[in-house]
């Protein structure tokens, strides 16, 4: 064999082995965990399925839920294959549900895309600063009062307060207003 043909054969061998190496590397990162009727179930499918579990189960180490997740995905593949054999994927009910699911997925994708483009650290910081500024100007005061029938009664209560009397107790005992039983409490008020 000439040098030229040997070089060409070597280059061909290298070129055809590159895709195999890429496939092997991909399988190493995302290995096949099961095959069902020729369909591969990869580790990434388990990871996605795990995110759908209730919070307390997501806290369990993957090694402990691995078999359950694999079994669940295998069962789903088998049930889906059976449903297809029965022609359920051609029914109007299936088509309507898939159309609804398609709309939901598109809505979520559009929302995610919008959030990724508009919810930036800078936008969040600006919104936070605006909120803090607005909250600072919303100063509130707490008010209580004692309603009485005559000026003389009011002067007498003022005298008791000046002498160290408890405002809330005097309001409960002497106020004629509806806030009296609550110690004259009117709650908090903002400016204006």
N, C-alpha and C positions, 0 to 999 in steps of 0.2 A: 504494500500500500504506500502510495507516495505521501510526502510530507503534507501536501495540500489536502488530500483526502483525510488524512489523520486529523489535521487541524479542523476541518469542516465537521467531521464526526464528533470530535471533542466539543466543538461549539454547539452542535445540535444537542448533544447529551446535556450540556450545561443549561441550555435554553429550555429544554423540556423538563428539567428537574426543578427549575425556579418556581413554576406554578405549584408543583407538588410540595416544595418547601413552604410556600406561602400558605397552602392549605393546612399543612402540618402545624405551622405556627398559629394559624387561626384556631385550629382544633385545640391547641394547647391553651390558648386564652379562653376559649369558649367550648369546652369539650362536650361531646355527645354523651348524654346520660341514659338515653333509652331510644329504641326504635320501635315504632308501631306501624305495621303495614307499610314499611318503607319510609315513613315520615320520621325525621330526626327530632328528638327533643334535646335541646342544648341546655347547658347550665344557666345561660342568660334567661331562659324561659322560667326556670325555677326561681331565679332572683326576682323576676317581675311578679310571679305568682306570690312570692313571699310578701311583697309590698302590699298585696291585697288582703293579707291576713289582719285580724284584729290586733291592736297595739300589743297586748300581752303576749301574743304568739310571735310577733316580730322580734321580741326581746330574747326569745329562745335561740341558742346557737344553731346555725344552719345544720350542723352534723346531726342534731336531734330531730329536726323536721325534714331532713333531706328525703328519706324514704316515703314519708307521707306526701310530700309535694310531688315526687316522681309518680307515685301511685295515682295521685289525683289527676295529673296531666295525662298519664296513660289512659285512665278511665275516660277522661274527656275526649281523647282522640278516638277511642273505641266507640263511645256513644255517638260522636259526630259521624263516624264512618257508617254506623248502623242507621242513623237518621238519614244520611245521604242515600244509602241503599233503598230505604223506604220512600225516597223522593220528597222528603219533608222540606228540603231546601228549595223546592219549586212551588211550595204552597203560598197562597196569598198572605196568610198569617206570618210566615217567615219573612216574606219580602217586605211587609209593612214594618215588622220589628227591625229588620236590618236598615230600612230607610230611616227610622227614628234613631237608631244607634249611630248611623252615619252622620246625621245632623248633630247629635250630641258630641261626637268625636271632632267634627269640624268646628263646632262652637268652642270646645276646649282648646283646640289647636290655635284658633284665631285669638282667643283670650290670652293664651300663653305667649303667642307671638307679640301681641300688643303690650303685654306686661314686660317682656324682655326688652322691647324697644323703648318703652316709656318709663318704666320703674327703674331708674338708675339711682346710684348712691347720691348723686347731686340733687335729683328730684325729691328723694325722700328727705334729705337734709333741709332743702328749701321748704318743703311742706311742714316739717317739724318746727323749723324756726318761725314760720308764720303762725302755727298753732300756739307755740309758747308765747309769742308776742301778743296774740289775741287773748290768751288766758290771763296774762299779766294785767291787761286792761279791764278784765272782768272782776274787779275787786268786789267782794261782797261784805255786807255787815250783818250782824246778828242783832235782832231787836226784840225787846219785851216791853209790855206796857201794863198799866193798871188803870182801868176805867172806873170812875166814881161818879156819883150823882151830883155832888155839890162841890164848890170850890173849897168850902171848909173841910170836907172829908179829904180832899186832895192835899191841903196844907197839913192836915194831921198825919197823913201817910208820909209826906215829905219829911216831916219832923221825925217820924220813926226811922226812916231811911238814914237821915242825917245822924241819928243816934246809934247807927250800926245795925238796924233791922235788916233781915234777909228779904231781898226783893221778891224772889220767887214765892216765899211763904206768905208775904203780905199780899201778893197778887192772888194766891189761892184763897186767902182768908177774906179779902175785902173787894176784889175787882168784881164789877157787875157785867163785864164783857165775856164773850164765849171763850176767850183764851185764859180766863182766870184759873180754871181747874188745872191747866197745864203750866201754871206759874207765870202766866202772861206772855208766854213764848209765841212770837210771831214768825219765827224761822229766819232764813237768810234772804237778803235782798241785794240785787246788783244796783249799779248806778242807774238813776232815773226811775 
